[in-house]
Amino acid sequence: MKLHRTLWAAAAALALLGAGQLVTSADPPAGAVQGLSLAAGQKDYLTQEPILVTARLRAPGGAALPAAPGKGAKGTLRFEVTPALKARPNAKPLPLEAQGADLPATIRTYDLVEWFQFPAEGSWTMQAVFEHDGATLKSAPVALAIARPAKGSKEQNPVGRLHHLPWSNYTANAFCGDCFDLVKQWPDSRLARYAHYWNGVYQQNKKEYDKAIVSYRTAAKYSGFVLADHAEFGVIECLLAQKNTAEAARQNEALARKLEQRDGRGAASTVQLLSRRLAAQALSARRD
């Protein structure tokens, strides 16, 4: 018990250190340039591959990015696509972005395949636009291209195995096994990293925590994977669900420190804020 208190106290210290930042994290340092940036993990995509982009906001006045394109409590975000694409109905934010929708995140990740009806191939430019208190910020445009896998290529069968797009459908109880088959039959596919992550989400929802931890940890090992932080936080949630609070605290502290070192103490990604909130909740529970 003493070890648990010590570990959670250390993690909670990080949360309390950033507590003021939960309100002012969108305020840049004096002299900082305001702006909005948009970054994609790559330029070229396979048909049906998620198009994960990360928006970063630097703006005064408590502005923050919404979990989904559209109007949020602290600003409105939209994506301008050229050539234009139809919006996908019933789109959903990424799981952790939805979980942290109430947090004042200035760094958020979006899956454009969720929000737009991309055809099987083509080229586009994407620009993020943020509006808050009468001010408008625009990111530099990002170019991206989608191509069908060549016949007989190693990606033809993995792409053909996917049926339930967008990928958020893989969280439903109607999960048909696409992602499980993909990582089993084609572990070297570039789609495997996404499949491991969504396997973890599905297994966590089904309370199969041991399996979910394995899937999340596998996803987190992919170098440069945009959802690696999301996967690491998924592991922490599963450990807590298993009442393994000591290990959850240790990993939460490690994740918080890694994100702070990478993005800076003043940055506020959704995963950072969720990690701080988790540590603060643990401290509050122990006080009670």
Rosetta blueprint (number, residue, H / E / L):
1 M L
2 K H
3 L H
4 H H
5 R H
6 T H
7 L H
8 W H
9 A H
10 A H
11 A H
12 A H
13 A H
14 L H
15 A H
16 L H
17 L H
18 G L
19 A L
20 G L
21 Q H
22 L H
23 V H
24 T H
25 S L
26 A L
27 D L
28 P L
29 P L
30 A L
31 G L
32 A L
33 V L
34 Q L
35 G E
36 L E
37 S E
38 L E
39 A E
40 A E
41 G L
42 Q L
43 K L
44 D E
45 Y E
46 L E
47 T L
48 Q L
49 E L
50 P L
51 I L
52 L E
53 V E
54 T E
55 A E
56 R E
57 L E
58 R E
59 A L
60 P L
61 G L
62 G L
63 A L
64 A L
65 L L
66 P L
67 A L
68 A L
69 P L
70 G E
71 K E
72 G E
73 A L
74 K L
75 G E
76 T E
77 L E
78 R E
79 F E
80 E E
81 V E
82 T E
83 P L
84 A L
85 L L
86 K L
87 A E
88 R L
89 P L
90 N L
91 A L
92 K L
93 P L
94 L L
95 P H
96 L H
97 E H
98 A H
99 Q H
100 G L
101 A L
102 D L
103 L L
104 P L
105 A L
106 T L
107 I E
108 R E
109 T E
110 Y E
111 D E
112 L H
113 V H
114 E H
115 W H
116 F E
117 Q L
118 F L
119 P L
120 A L
121 E L
122 G E
123 S E
124 W E
125 T E
126 M E
127 Q E
128 A E
129 V E
130 F E
131 E E
132 H E
133 D L
134 G L
135 A E
136 T E
137 L E
138 K E
139 S L
140 A L
141 P L
142 V E
143 A E
144 L E
145 A E
146 I E
147 A E
148 R L
149 P L
150 A L
151 K L
152 G L
153 S L
154 K L
155 E L
156 Q H
157 N H
158 P H
159 V H
160 G H
161 R H
162 L L
163 H L
164 H L
165 L L
166 P L
167 W H
168 S H
169 N H
170 Y H
171 T H
172 A L
173 N L
174 A L
175 F L
176 C L
177 G L
178 D H
179 C H
180 F H
181 D H
182 L H
183 V H
184 K H
185 Q H
186 W L
187 P L
188 D L
189 S L
190 R L
191 L L
192 A H
193 R H
194 Y H
195 A H
196 H H
197 Y H
198 W H
199 N H
200 G H
201 V H
202 Y H
203 Q H
204 Q H
205 N H
206 K L
207 K L
208 E L
209 Y H
210 D H
211 K H
212 A H
213 I H
214 V H
215 S H
216 Y H
217 R H
218 T H
219 A H
220 A H
221 K L
222 Y L
223 S L
224 G L
225 F L
226 V L
227 L L
228 A H
229 D H
230 H H
231 A H
232 E H
233 F H
234 G H
235 V H
236 I H
237 E H
238 C H
239 L H
240 L H
241 A H
242 Q L
243 K L
244 N L
245 T H
246 A H
247 E H
248 A H
249 A H
250 R H
251 Q H
252 N H
253 E H
254 A H
255 L H
256 A H
257 R H
258 K H
259 L H
260 E H
261 Q H
262 R H
263 D H
264 G L
265 R L
266 G L
267 A L
268 A L
269 S E
270 T H
271 V H
272 Q H
273 L H
274 L H
275 S H
276 R H
277 R H
278 L H
279 A H
280 A H
281 Q H
282 A H
283 L H
284 S H
285 A H
286 R H
287 R H
288 D L
